[in-house]
Amino acid sequence: MRFMVLIKADADSEAGVMPSEQLMAEMGRFNEELVQAGVMLNGDGLHPSSRGARVRFSGEARQVIDGPFAETKELIAGFWIWKCASLQEAIDWLKRCPNPMLGESEVEIRQIFDAEDFGAEFTPELRAQEERLRIEIQEQQRQQDA
């Protein structure tokens, strides 16, 4: 099972306040543990919403809304992608995490859909397309890293 672990933003992260050297070192050690255990697949921090945008869809219409966005508690400051055997395993890992913010913080865990979750609607043709795209993305990443 794959999980997206969403680190919620706070007023400091939205103001662009960078984490302390101590917090960066603690998170680095935690990330090392995750990687060594084969749990962490990806993860990054996000710039404040003032540097982002949203696109609102209504039928065929598209409306661009520039950041910043008002509801800080609904914003994401960073994420991990983890591979765990269960939600409980992901929770157990997260309970070992250093507090990602200076004060109170909240981190959300959401399971990522796998192909089997979509049932018959995810036809063999759509599955083949998905696999082709995954391979293409991996190849692009290899080329960028070279």
Beta strands, then each sheet from edge to edge (+ up, - down):
strand 1: 2-8
strand 2: 40-45
strand 3: 53-58
strand 4: 61-66
strand 5: 76-83
strand 6: 107-111
sheet 1: 2+ 5- 1+ 6-
sheet 2: 3+ 4-
end
